[in-house]
Amino acid sequence: MLDYLLTEEQKMIKDICRQITDEKIRPVAAELDRTEEFPWEPLRVMAQSDLFGVYIEQKYGGMGGGVLELCLATEEFSKGCGGIAVSYAASALGTYPIIIGGSEEMKQKYLPDLASGKKIAAFGITEPAAGSDASAMQTTAKKDGDHYILNGTKHFITNGGEAQIYTIVAMTDRHKGARGASIFLVEKGTPGFTFGKKEDKLGIRASATRELIFQDCKIPKENLVGKEGAGFLLAMRTFDKSRPGIGAQAVGIAQGALDAAIKYSRERKQFGKSISSFQGIQFMLADMATKVEAARALVYASAREIDAGKGDTMSSSMAKLFASDVAMEVTVDAVQIFGGYGYLKEYPAEKYMRDAKICQIYEGTNQIQRDVIGHALIKEAASKK
């Protein structure tokens, strides 16, 4: 692994997360994958270690770090289990709109509990008819005196039903298209806010993915995050910060699969010697390791740019795109190295492969990322004429 010149505090974060992964995540990963039980115990340990606040300002109870610190933690957890890791990281996704657009009063009220892990968050933008095309959402929020009334359904929401705080994108003026979207903070238990079915997923099965249902859900006007009509912009700025986190999750999953494949290749004997001695296996491992390191470098570079105030949508999308494609390639190769055993749930390779796939899909499919990157390149070229 390259030396990324991490600070002592960043190295400490990695060390703590690695210890939690080895002691609290790996031992339960297979069982939680089988039962789909939400990983409250590992999350409790993360909270006790102050890891939910690594990216939140100190004045709100956080550690004062940024996107890179969040990526470091997410990567380490993902080496043990992608489902447990995303349960942690998705709380940051739900928190970022408050950090980016929330009033000081809102930040003081909600960020300390989120930083301490006393409460976790979720972000609601996807709908049955509005996935990649977020501007097509049907959920509405109508002003009614000192309140807004929410109606609609969100689905594929990570931490849905488990989180206590939800940042929800809803249309306040459908005639304005994307510019008519706003973001609202909704607390679990609010009348008119219920949950639909829990999805039975291919991978990241320890995480909870549910529908959010709003039926005349009445929330105070103070729960508007930022300004009315700024929801789509806030959501895009949120994704700019969160997409490197998906890249970090993908890097962690890929590294976990690579480590398992190396270990297995040294133990598995064929023709009287370890299969790790075969050039064909060595070439596969070399390619896997090179791709993982390249993905990690891009994710870290993107995160650092964001933390320095220089990040943009293109670099964030590149980090998510490249790292998730690498994760899929590397985990498939890991299954191949395990051979027939790689196809069995008794061994870890197949779970890494199942967990990797979602990284190419959520927070904008990789096809959408390529579209975003392509548009950005063309716009950049046009501006230089």
N, C-alpha and C positions, 0 to 999 in steps of 0.2 A: 504494500500500500504506500502511495506517495505521502510525503510530509506536507500537509496542508497548512502548516504554520499556525496551528490552533493556539489560542491563549490557554493559560493554565485553567481558567474557569471552564472553557469549552472542553478541554481534556477531562476535567472532573465530571462534567455532564455525561460525556461518553462512558466514563468508567462506572458511574452510578447506574446508568441505563443498561450497560452490559451486565452488571451484577444482578439487576432486577430481571433481566432477560434470562440469565442462566438459572436463577433461583426461583423465580415466580412465574415466568412465562413458559419456558420450554417444558417443565414438568406437567403443565395442564393443557398445552396447546392442542394435542390430539383429542383429548376428552372434550374440550369445549367446542372443537370443530365437529365432533360427533353429535353432541347434545344441543348445540347452538345456544348454550347458556351465555348470557352477557357476562363479560369478565370483570365483575365488580371488585373482586379481591385484588387482582393485579393493578387495577386503577387506583384502589385505595392505597396501595404501597407507593405508586407513583405520586399520589397526592401528598403522602407523608414525607416524600423526598423533595417536595416543592417543585416538581417537574411540570405541573400544569401552568406554572407562571413563568417559564423560561423566556417567553417572548413578550411578556407584559411589563409595563413600566413599574419601577420600584414603588412609586407613590400610590399605586393601586394594589400593592402586595406582591408584585411579581419580582423576577430576578433582573429585569432590565435588559435582557438580551433581545434577539430579533429572530428573523426567519432562519438564519443559519443555525442558531441554537435549537430551534424547533426541529429542523431537518436532522440534526445530529441525534436527537432523542428518538425521532421517528424511525430513522435508519436502524438504530440499535435494536429497538423493540421489534422491528419487522424481520430481523434475522431469526427471531424466535417464533413469531406468529403475525401474519399480516392482518388478521381479524382483530387481534387485541391492539395492535399498533394503530389501526385506523379508528378504533373506538377512542383512543387518546387524541389522535390528530384531528378528528372531526370536531372535537370540542373547540379547537383553535379556529376551524373554518367558521363555526357559528359565532365565535367571539370577534373575529376580525371586523365585521361591519360596525360593531360597537366602538372598537378602537379607532377605526377610520372615520366614521361619521357621527358617532354618538355625542350627545351634549356632555358637558362636564358632570352635570347632575346624574346622568345615566351611567357614566363611567364609574363615578363614586358609588353608585348603588349596586352595580352588577359585577364589575371587574374583580373586586376583592374575593368574592365567593368563587369566581371562575379561576382566578389565579391560585387559590388554595386547593382547588379540586373538590371543594365542598359541594359545588354544583358543576354539571357539565352542560355543554351547549350543542345545538344542532343548527344546520342551515337549510332552509327550505326554499328552493327555486324550481326544481323539476316537477313536472306534472304529467299526467297520462298523455296529453297531446302537445306538451311543450318540453322537449328534452334539449337537443342541441339548439333548437330555435326558441330560446328563452323568451323572446318578445311575443310569442304566441300564447302566453299563459292566460288562464281564465280566472284565476283567483282574484277577487275584487276586495277593495277596502273603501267603504263609503263613509264620508264624514257625517257625523250625527251629533251636533252640538259639541260637547267636550270629549267625544269618543269617536272611534272608527268601528265600523261593523265589517268583520271579515267573513267572506263566504268562498268556499272552493276546496279543492283537494290537492295536496302535494303527495308525490310518491317517490320511492327509492331514496328515502331520507335516512342517512346514516345517523345512528343514535336515536332514531325515532322511537318514542315511547319510553325511553330510558332517560333522556336528557330532561333537565328542569327548565332550561331557557332555550327559546327558539327565535332565530331571526328569519323572518318570513318576507319574501318578495311578493307583492300583490299590486294589482292595477288600481290606481286611484283615478285615472282618466284614460279609458281605453282608446279614445279618439286620438291620443297623442302617440300611440304605439309604445315603443321602448321608453320614450320620454314621459310616459304616463305611469311608470312603475315606481313604487315606493317600498321601503323596507320598514317592517314593524317588529317590535320585540313582544313575544307572547310567552307567558309563563305556563308551564304545565299545571293543569287544574283549573284554568280559566274556563268558565261556563261557555259551552258552545265549541270547545276545542277537544276533540277526541282522536283516537287512533284506530287505523284499520288493521288489516292483517299483517303479520310479520312474514316477510318473504323468505322462502326456502331457497338458498343460494348455492351456486356451484362452489364458490370459495369465500374467503373471509367470513366464515360461518359463525365465528364467535361474536362478530359485530351484529347489531340489531338494525334491520332495514325495514321501515314501516311506512304506511300511509299516514298523512296528517289530514284530518278532516275538520273544516271550519264551517259551522252552521250558525249564522247570526252571532258570531263570536265578538263580544263587545270589549274593546280595550281602550284605555285612556289615551287622549291625544299625545300625552307626554311620551308614549311608547313608539312614536314615529322616530326612526333613526335618521338623523340628518333632515333634509328638506323633502317636502312632497315633490315627487317627480324625479328625485335623484337616485332612485332605487337601482336602476340598471347600471348607472355609472359606479355606484357603490359596490354592486355585485361584481363588476368587471375588475375593479381595484382590489376586491377581496380575492378573486381568483389569481390575480397577478402575484399576490403574496402566498397563496396556498398551493399553487401548482408545483413549485419546487418541492413542497412537502410530499406530493404524490410521487415526484421523482425520487425523493429520499426513501419513501416506502418501497418503491420498485428496486432501488439499489440494495436495500436491506434484504428483501426477499431473494434477489439474485445472489447476494453474498452468502446468505444462509444456504441456498441450494448448492453453490460452488463449494463451500466448506464441507457440506455433507458428501458431495461427489468425490472430493479429494480424499476424505477419510475412508469412504467405501472402497475407492480404487486401490488404496493401500492394503485393505483387509481382504479383498476378494482375490482368490487364487484361481488361476486357469493355466493349464499347461505347466504346472509346477512352479509358477511365480505370480506375484501380484500383478493385476492388470495395469497398475500404475507404471509398470516397466515397459508397457507397449507404446510405441511411438504414436499410434493412432489415438490412444487415450490422452497422452501427453499433449498432443496438438489440440485436442478438444478443450482440455483444461486451460491451455495457454490462451486460446481464443476467448474462452469464457472470462478468464481473469482480466484480460486486456479490455474487453467490452465493459465489464463492471467498473474498472478503474476510470475509464473514459466517461462513463455515465456519472460516477461520483464527482469527478472533476467539474463537469458541466453543472451539476446540481449545486455544488458548493459555490461555484463562480456566480451563478445566477442569484443565489441567496445573498451572497456578499454584496452584489450590485444593488439589490433591493434594500438591504440594510444601510447602504451608503447613500440612498436616495437617488440612485442612478438606474435602477432596474426599469425594465419595460415589458410590455406584453409579449414581445417576440422572444426575448431570452427566457422568460418564464415558461412559455409554451414549448420552446426547444428542450428545456430541461425535463419537462413532463413527458414529452413525446419520445425523446431518445432513451431516457432511462426506462420507461415502461416497455418499449420495444425490446430493449436489451434484456429486461427481466423475463419476458416471454421466451426469447431465444435461449437464454442461459438455463432456465428451469426445464425447458424441453430437452436440452442436451443433458442435464443432470439425470432426468428420467432415463435417457438412453444409456448413460454410463452405468446406472443401476441395473440395466437389463430388465429381465422379468420381475425382479424384486421392486423396481421402480414403479411398477404398475399396482403394487399392493399398498394398502393403507397402513400396513405394519411398518413401512419405511417412510421417511419424511419427504422424499422427492416429489411424489404425486401431489401432496398438499401445497408445496411451494409453487408448483405449476398451476394448480387451481387458483391459488391466491394471486398469482401474478396477472392473470388475465384481466381482472377488473381495472388494473392500473391503466390499461389502454382504453378504458371506456368512461369511467366517471370523471367528473370535473371537466367535461369536454372530451369527446372521443378524439382519438389520434388523427382521424380524418379532419375533424374541425381544427385541431392544432395546426395541421399542415396548411389548411385554408388561412388561418390567422397569420401564420408565418409568411406565407406567400404574399398576402395582401400587404403586410408590413414591409417586405422587401421591395415590392413594386412602388409603394408610397415613398419609401426612403430614396429609391433611385430617381423618382420623379422630382423630389425636392432638391436634388443636386443639379438639376438642369439649369 
